Amino acid sequence: MLIKEVVLAENYAEELVQAVQDLLSRLMSQDIKKISTERFSAMLARQGYTTSIDELVQAVDASGFASSVNDQEIIPASELSGDIDTDPEQTVDVGDLAGSQAMQDIKADL
């Protein structure tokens, strides 16, 4: 591979990441919660960046503007990723648990 080809490939990758950042910024400003990877790819293609899904996933991941990305959907950084549990945790009364265990131990000794 010639040096010229390597430089061109690196420039294209950097420009792709910048285009992804720009597009994701616009989506975040419109309060988009998630977008399909196919639709995002089509939006980039209209700007002149035709890529495979794998290249797109790598570029979105490298951009730092998405909280989650896979071959199905992209979740902008302004939203929590789909694998985060937002349900409040159950509270545990440690004193109650200790008291119950102590009573079980006392009964076991009798």
ZIZITA-V252513 format. One record per backbone hydrogen bond with DSSP energy under -1.0 kcal/mol. NH is the residue of the N-H (numbers start at 1). CO is the residue of the C=O. Records with the same first field share a line. If there is no record, write none. Layout:
NH: CO  CO
//
This chain:
6: 2
7: 3
8: 4
9: 5
10: 6
11: 7
12: 8
13: 9
14: 10
15: 11
16: 12
17: 13
18: 14
19: 15
20: 16
21: 17
22: 18
23: 19
24: 20
25: 21
26: 22
27: 23
28: 24
29: 25
31: 28
32: 27
35: 74
37: 72
40: 36
41: 37
42: 38
43: 39
44: 40
45: 41
46: 42
48: 45
49: 44
56: 52
57: 53
58: 54
59: 55
60: 56
61: 57
62: 58
63: 59
67: 75
68: 75
70: 73
74: 35
75: 68
77: 65
79: 76
84: 81
94: 92
97: 93
98: 94
99: 95
100: 96
101: 97
102: 98
103: 99
104: 100
105: 101
106: 102
107: 103
108: 104
109: 105
110: 106
//
